[in-house]
Amino acid sequence: MENNIKNQSSRDTDFVVSGASESGYEVLNKVKNPKDIVVDNVIYGVYSNENAGLFVKLNDFFIDRSSVGLRDKSYFFHMLAVMVDAGIPVVSAVKSLAARTENPKFARVLNTLAYNCEHGSTLADSMTRFETIFEESEIGIVRAGEETGKLNTMLFKLSAQLDKNHDLSLKLIGAAVYPIVVLCVLVLVATVMLVWIFPTLMNSLMQGGLTEADLPFATKLLLNLQRAITGYWWAILAGILMIYGLFNVYVGGDYGAYRWDYFKLKFPIVGSLLRKLYVLRFVSLVGLLIEAGLPVIRAIAITGGSISNKLYKLKVQEVLTAVRDGRKISESLLDSNFLFPPEVVQMLNVGEASASLGKIAEKVSDQYQREIDNGLKKISSVFEPVMILFVGLFVALLVLAIMAPIFNLNDVLGK
């Protein structure tokens, strides 16, 4: 018996991890007990760093004014759904996610949510304090989940919706980056050429015997432009700022805001894409809120508040009034084919007739998501050759403006 025990012990000692050396325990202990990790215990309205030093207050100033992106919120709602679905209490789940998030502003927000929930508030009520971070639609979905006892299900749907919004925003940014970068590079190159290189070249040509009357049209054009930029840059800057200010004043009022939003919807190529984006936003959000258990009127009101275009806001208000008077959503959209295409209205009518508006809205959203993706690809395919042509014309103008006077100088010297 004793021999069997000794043999078993000797076999157990044979099971070791290859390459693990005791000399590494010093490093392992540093990882296991890190001393440089600072725990942020700030809870808005409860605990703050008001008695801390200047550096901490300055850091808090930038943290409190930072933003929380869709990706942060999507990850939070998804992981919260997973943890709640596994039976973890909401307070514990939110605390755990607050410690894991890499966004310091969002970590403080989540700590505040956990504190409020721990002291008797619901998650939705706690979220209402942070209106700049959580939209009314997100709060409404969470509230519906809490009231119906299906918080995990609603959180999963909310996370999926935010994921789609984030992916769409990335695609929109990606489509706009190329032309913006090209234009910025052109402006930078043109500024360097006109302010530093072009004057030096002109001085050399004038010293060589050329007069301004001998210069070709392209060179005269750049020369006058260079003189305007270097001599009246302050007037140009003041004019740009004045135009920008007047534009903001114009669009700041109702009259200008509605007409500016209408102009954006009518703009070639981009306007069609914007209308699809707003239709997607309306249909997907109304369907999700109704499926979450919110009353139709409340769902429409929340959706209207989440749409930025004032024309769509006004139309959604008409829809809200019509539904309050007993009409269907689809009926109140029949007179607005420019804002809501007839096929969308027909699909919504089918959903209302079959009491499956949520499922129909999801199908319409998927279709419009594909159309928007295709539209972005078309816009990119149109912008690329246009920008190449624009760059080519710009380079040709520069070459012509620089090389032509050099040839003229040779003629002058030949005489």
C-alpha positions in Angstrom: 0.0 0.0 0.0 2.8 2.4 1.0 4.6 1.6 -2.3 1.5 2.4 -4.3 1.3 5.8 -2.5 4.9 6.6 -3.2 4.6 5.6 -6.8 1.5 7.8 -7.2 3.4 10.8 -5.6 6.3 10.3 -7.9 4.1 10.2 -10.9 2.3 13.4 -9.8 5.7 15.3 -9.7 6.3 14.4 -13.3 3.4 16.6 -14.4 5.1 20.0 -14.8 4.8 22.8 -17.4 7.6 22.8 -19.8 9.6 26.0 -19.8 8.2 27.3 -16.5 11.2 28.5 -14.3 11.1 29.6 -10.7 13.3 32.6 -11.6 10.3 34.2 -13.3 8.2 34.5 -10.1 9.4 38.0 -9.5 7.9 39.2 -12.7 4.7 37.1 -12.2 4.1 38.6 -8.8 4.3 42.1 -10.4 1.5 41.1 -12.8 -0.5 39.5 -10.1 -0.3 42.4 -7.8 0.1 45.6 -10.0 0.8 48.7 -7.9 0.5 51.2 -10.7 -3.2 50.6 -11.4 -5.3 53.6 -10.2 -8.9 52.8 -9.5 -11.3 55.7 -10.6 -14.0 55.9 -7.9 -15.6 59.1 -9.3 -19.4 58.9 -9.2 -21.2 61.9 -10.6 -23.1 63.7 -7.9 -21.6 61.6 -5.1 -17.8 61.3 -5.1 -15.5 63.6 -7.0 -11.9 64.7 -7.1 -12.6 68.3 -5.9 -10.0 68.1 -3.2 -7.3 66.6 -5.5 -4.4 68.4 -7.0 -4.3 70.6 -10.1 -3.2 67.8 -12.4 -6.0 65.6 -11.4 -8.6 68.4 -11.8 -7.2 69.2 -15.3 -7.4 65.5 -16.2 -11.0 65.4 -14.9 -11.8 68.4 -17.1 -10.8 66.6 -20.2 -12.4 63.3 -19.2 -15.7 64.8 -18.3 -15.9 66.5 -21.7 -14.9 63.5 -23.8 -17.3 61.5 -25.8 -18.8 58.0 -25.7 -19.0 56.3 -29.1 -21.5 53.9 -30.5 -18.9 51.0 -30.2 -18.6 51.6 -26.4 -22.3 51.6 -25.9 -22.9 48.6 -28.2 -20.3 46.5 -26.3 -21.8 47.6 -23.0 -25.3 46.6 -23.9 -24.3 43.3 -25.4 -22.1 42.3 -22.5 -24.8 43.5 -20.0 -27.3 41.3 -21.9 -25.0 38.3 -21.7 -24.4 38.8 -18.0 -28.1 39.4 -17.1 -29.0 36.4 -19.2 -26.6 34.3 -17.1 -28.3 35.4 -13.9 -25.9 38.1 -12.8 -27.6 41.0 -11.0 -27.7 44.3 -13.0 -25.7 46.2 -10.4 -22.9 43.6 -10.3 -22.9 43.4 -14.1 -22.7 47.2 -14.5 -19.9 47.5 -11.9 -17.9 44.7 -13.7 -18.3 46.4 -17.1 -17.3 49.8 -15.6 -14.0 48.2 -14.5 -13.4 46.7 -18.0 -14.2 49.7 -20.3 -11.3 51.6 -21.7 -13.2 54.9 -22.0 -12.6 56.8 -18.7 -15.7 58.9 -19.2 -17.9 55.9 -19.8 -16.4 54.1 -16.8 -17.5 57.0 -14.6 -21.0 57.0 -16.1 -21.3 53.2 -15.5 -20.1 53.6 -11.9 -22.8 56.2 -11.4 -25.4 54.0 -13.0 -24.4 51.1 -10.7 -24.5 53.4 -7.6 -28.0 54.7 -8.5 -29.3 51.2 -9.2 -27.8 50.0 -5.9 -29.8 52.7 -4.1 -33.2 51.8 -5.5 -33.3 53.4 -9.0 -34.0 51.4 -12.1 -31.4 51.2 -14.9 -33.6 53.2 -17.3 -34.1 56.0 -14.7 -30.4 56.1 -14.0 -29.7 56.5 -17.7 -32.0 59.5 -18.1 -29.4 61.6 -16.2 -27.0 61.2 -19.1 -29.0 62.5 -22.0 -25.9 63.4 -24.0 -24.7 59.8 -23.9 -27.9 57.7 -24.0 -30.5 58.5 -26.5 -34.2 58.5 -25.6 -34.8 55.5 -27.8 -32.1 53.5 -25.9 -33.6 54.5 -22.5 -37.1 53.6 -23.8 -35.9 50.1 -24.9 -34.2 49.5 -21.5 -37.3 50.7 -19.7 -39.6 48.4 -21.7 -37.3 45.4 -21.0 -37.4 46.1 -17.3 -41.1 46.5 -17.2 -41.8 43.3 -19.2 -39.1 41.2 -17.5 -37.3 40.8 -20.8 -34.3 43.0 -20.2 -31.8 40.6 -21.6 -33.7 40.2 -24.9 -34.2 43.9 -25.3 -30.5 44.6 -24.5 -29.5 42.1 -27.2 -31.7 43.8 -29.8 -30.4 47.3 -28.7 -26.8 46.1 -29.0 -27.5 44.8 -32.5 -29.1 48.0 -33.6 -26.2 50.1 -32.2 -23.8 47.8 -34.1 -25.6 48.5 -37.3 -25.5 52.2 -36.7 -21.8 52.1 -35.9 -21.0 50.1 -39.0 -23.1 52.5 -41.1 -21.3 55.6 -39.6 -17.9 54.0 -40.4 -19.0 53.5 -44.0 -20.2 57.1 -44.3 -17.0 58.4 -42.8 -15.0 56.1 -45.1 -16.8 57.4 -48.2 -16.1 61.0 -47.2 -12.5 60.6 -46.2 -11.1 60.2 -49.7 -12.4 63.5 -51.2 -11.7 65.4 -48.0 -8.1 64.2 -47.8 -7.5 64.9 -51.5 -8.9 68.5 -51.2 -6.8 69.1 -48.0 -3.7 68.0 -49.8 -4.4 70.1 -52.8 -5.0 73.2 -50.6 -1.8 72.6 -48.7 0.2 72.1 -52.0 -1.4 75.2 -53.5 -0.6 77.3 -50.5 3.1 76.2 -50.4 3.4 76.8 -54.1 1.8 80.3 -54.1 3.3 81.6 -50.9 6.9 80.3 -51.1 7.9 78.7 -54.4 5.9 80.8 -57.0 7.2 84.2 -55.8 10.8 83.0 -56.0 10.3 81.7 -59.5 8.7 85.0 -60.6 11.6 87.0 -59.2 14.0 84.9 -61.1 12.1 85.3 -64.3 11.7 89.1 -63.9 15.4 89.4 -63.3 16.0 87.4 -66.5 14.2 90.0 -68.6 10.6 89.0 -68.6 7.9 91.6 -67.9 4.4 90.9 -66.5 3.0 91.6 -69.9 5.0 88.7 -71.3 3.5 86.2 -68.9 0.8 83.7 -70.2 -2.7 83.8 -68.8 -2.3 80.8 -66.5 0.8 82.5 -64.9 -1.0 85.8 -64.5 -3.9 84.1 -62.9 -1.7 82.4 -60.3 0.3 85.6 -59.8 -2.9 87.6 -59.0 -4.1 84.8 -56.7 -0.7 84.8 -54.9 -0.9 88.6 -54.4 -4.4 88.3 -53.1 -3.5 85.6 -50.6 -0.3 87.2 -49.3 -1.6 90.8 -49.4 -5.2 90.4 -48.3 -5.2 87.1 -46.3 -6.8 88.9 -43.4 -9.7 90.1 -45.5 -10.2 86.6 -47.0 -10.1 85.1 -43.5 -12.6 87.7 -42.2 -14.8 87.1 -45.2 -14.8 83.3 -44.6 -15.6 83.8 -40.9 -18.4 86.3 -41.8 -20.0 83.9 -44.3 -19.8 81.1 -41.8 -21.4 83.2 -39.1 -24.2 84.4 -41.3 -24.8 80.8 -42.4 -25.0 79.6 -38.8 -27.5 82.5 -38.0 -29.6 81.5 -41.1 -29.8 77.8 -40.3 -30.2 78.6 -36.6 -33.7 79.8 -37.2 -36.7 77.7 -38.2 -37.0 79.4 -41.6 -33.4 78.7 -42.7 -33.2 75.3 -40.9 -36.1 73.8 -42.8 -34.9 75.1 -46.2 -31.3 74.0 -45.5 -32.5 70.5 -44.6 -34.7 70.4 -47.7 -31.7 71.5 -49.9 -29.7 68.6 -48.4 -32.4 66.1 -49.3 -32.6 67.5 -52.9 -28.8 67.6 -53.5 -27.8 65.2 -56.3 -26.6 61.7 -55.3 -26.1 62.7 -51.6 -29.8 63.7 -51.2 -31.1 60.3 -52.2 -28.7 58.6 -49.8 -29.8 60.9 -46.9 -33.5 60.1 -47.5 -32.7 56.4 -47.3 -30.8 57.0 -44.1 -33.7 58.8 -42.5 -36.2 56.2 -43.7 -34.0 53.4 -42.3 -33.8 55.3 -39.0 -37.6 55.8 -38.8 -38.6 52.3 -39.8 -36.0 50.4 -37.8 -36.5 52.4 -34.6 -40.3 52.4 -34.7 -40.3 48.6 -35.3 -37.8 48.0 -32.5 -39.6 50.2 -29.9 -43.0 48.7 -30.7 -41.6 45.2 -30.5 -40.1 46.1 -27.2 -43.6 46.8 -25.9 -43.9 50.6 -26.0 -47.2 52.1 -27.1 -47.2 53.2 -30.7 -47.6 56.9 -29.9 -44.7 56.8 -27.5 -42.6 54.9 -30.1 -43.3 57.4 -32.8 -42.5 60.3 -30.5 -39.1 58.8 -29.5 -38.3 58.1 -33.1 -39.1 61.6 -34.2 -36.8 63.0 -31.6 -33.9 60.8 -32.8 -34.1 62.1 -36.4 -32.0 65.2 -37.1 -33.6 66.4 -40.3 -36.4 69.0 -39.5 -38.6 68.0 -42.4 -38.7 64.4 -41.2 -39.3 65.7 -37.7 -42.3 67.7 -38.9 -43.7 64.7 -40.9 -43.3 62.4 -37.9 -45.2 64.9 -35.8 -48.0 64.7 -38.4 -47.9 60.9 -38.2 -48.1 61.2 -34.4 -51.1 63.4 -34.6 -52.8 61.1 -37.1 -52.2 58.0 -35.0 -53.5 59.7 -31.9 -56.7 60.4 -33.9 -57.0 56.7 -34.7 -55.4 56.5 -38.2 -52.7 54.1 -39.2 -49.0 55.0 -39.7 -49.1 54.0 -43.3 -52.2 56.1 -44.1 -50.5 59.2 -42.7 -47.4 58.6 -44.9 -49.3 58.3 -48.2 -49.0 62.1 -49.1 -45.1 62.2 -48.6 -43.6 60.1 -51.4 -40.5 62.3 -51.4 -39.8 61.5 -47.8 -41.2 58.0 -47.6 -41.3 55.9 -50.9 -44.5 54.1 -51.7 -43.0 50.7 -51.3 -42.1 51.5 -47.7 -45.6 52.7 -47.0 -47.1 49.5 -48.5 -44.9 47.3 -46.4 -45.8 49.2 -43.2 -49.5 48.9 -44.2 -49.0 45.1 -44.5 -47.3 45.0 -41.1 -50.1 47.0 -39.4 -52.8 44.8 -41.0 -51.2 41.6 -39.9 -50.2 42.9 -36.5 -46.5 42.2 -37.3 -45.1 45.7 -37.7 -41.9 44.8 -35.9 -41.0 42.0 -38.3 -42.0 44.0 -41.4 -40.0 46.9 -40.1 -36.9 44.6 -39.7 -37.2 43.4 -43.3 -37.6 47.0 -44.6 -34.6 48.0 -42.6 -32.4 45.2 -44.0 -33.4 46.1 -47.5 -32.6 49.8 -47.0 -29.3 48.8 -45.3 -28.3 47.0 -48.5 -29.4 49.9 -50.7 -27.4 52.4 -48.6 -24.3 50.1 -48.8 -24.7 50.0 -52.6 -25.3 53.7 -52.7 -22.1 54.4 -50.8 -20.2 52.2 -53.3 -21.7 54.1 -56.2 -20.7 57.4 -54.6 -17.2 56.2 -54.1 -17.0 55.0 -57.7 -18.2 58.5 -58.9 -16.0 60.5 -56.6 -12.8 58.7 -57.5 -12.6 59.6 -61.2 -13.9 63.1 -60.5 -11.2 63.7 -57.9 -8.6 62.2 -60.3 -9.7 64.6 -63.0 -9.7 67.5 -60.6 -6.2 66.7 -59.4 -5.1 66.3 -63.0 -6.4 69.8 -64.0 -4.8 71.3 -60.9 -1.4 69.8 -61.7 -1.8 70.8 -65.4 -2.5 74.4 -64.4 0.6 74.5 -62.1 2.8 73.0 -64.8 1.5 75.4 -67.4 1.8 78.4 -65.2 5.4 77.5 -64.3 6.8 76.1 -67.5 5.3 78.6 -70.0 7.1 81.6 -68.7 10.4 79.7 -68.7 9.9 79.0 -72.4 9.0 82.7 -72.9 12.3 83.6 -71.1 14.2 81.6 -73.7 12.5 83.5 -76.5 13.4 86.8 -74.8 17.0 85.8 -74.4 17.1 84.6 -78.0 16.2 88.0 -79.2 
